[in-house]
Amino acid sequence: MGHAEQVHTNSIVPQALVRQEPGLGRWCILSAYRGSIAHGMYVPASSPTSIDDQDLMAVCVPSREHYLGLTEYGSRGTVEIKHDAWDIVIYEVRKMVRMLLQGNPNVLSLLWVDPKHYLTVTAAGRLLLRSRRLFVGRHVYHSFAGYAESQFKRMTHLAFQGYMGEKRKRLVEQFGYDTKNAAHLIRLLRMCIEFLTDGELGVTRPDAAELLAIKQGQWTLKRVQEEANRLFAKAKRAYQRSTLPEAPQRERVNRLCVQIIQNAWNARGNSDK
């Protein structure tokens, strides 16, 4: 992957967060930008149409007591942090691997982001990146299509739910639908089709300009719906014709998970606290 042994998140992420949360610091094996930055669709906060956070995803291997004792990491293996413009999610490695096995679109993207978007890569993290082909399979269709379907519904029916900030609500009022959901919807379906065709996840989008136009309300709702319906049908055909494996081999993935944890512990040695 061409990464250094360790690139430190604390050169970018606020120091207070790194000191406070070991999943971002000493336990972290892999972290990267996700969302709009990773897709090439980030709109800076200085823009009046900006509704983007600085999204970050990290994977960590906690201390041995989290695996051998009663201590749990976060809430069922997940820690979420919202701080100023930062929106950070951290997964304990076993939680991450389970989600990868399910073909979760968000976590799969972590393994295919542009190298410049990785903030932390340790030897254990690099092992996960090198093994990304283990998670390639036709099964991802169900996760991608299901997630896209939820975006399709939220685009119009859940426009003013609590997840939405004031600026985003104003955009919904202006355009009559949730343009950010619309961009997610089209992107997910296109990524699904590409993945089922060649087993590669195109995280940095060649169609970023078009997707950004959708997010900024330059497409009518009717046009978005027509394109989505076309892509849903195309994704189904891609699934039916795909030559990818049916699903990952769980035993190989299980061995990988053990290797990653042992690698992280060995690298920390006696400092594993």
Secondary structure as GFF3:
##gff-version 3
##sequence-region A 1 273
A	DSSP	three_ten_helix	9	11	.	.	.	ID=ss1
A	DSSP	alpha_helix	15	20	.	.	.	ID=ss2
A	DSSP	beta_strand	28	33	.	.	.	ID=ss3
A	DSSP	alpha_helix	35	39	.	.	.	ID=ss4
A	DSSP	beta_strand	54	60	.	.	.	ID=ss5
A	DSSP	alpha_helix	65	68	.	.	.	ID=ss6
A	DSSP	beta_strand	78	83	.	.	.	ID=ss7
A	DSSP	beta_strand	86	92	.	.	.	ID=ss8
A	DSSP	alpha_helix	93	101	.	.	.	ID=ss9
A	DSSP	alpha_helix	105	110	.	.	.	ID=ss10
A	DSSP	three_ten_helix	115	117	.	.	.	ID=ss11
A	DSSP	beta_strand	118	121	.	.	.	ID=ss12
A	DSSP	alpha_helix	123	130	.	.	.	ID=ss13
A	DSSP	three_ten_helix	132	135	.	.	.	ID=ss14
A	DSSP	alpha_helix	140	157	.	.	.	ID=ss15
A	DSSP	alpha_helix	166	175	.	.	.	ID=ss16
A	DSSP	alpha_helix	179	198	.	.	.	ID=ss17
A	DSSP	alpha_helix	208	215	.	.	.	ID=ss18
A	DSSP	alpha_helix	221	241	.	.	.	ID=ss19
A	DSSP	alpha_helix	250	268	.	.	.	ID=ss20
A	DSSP	three_ten_helix	269	271	.	.	.	ID=ss21
###
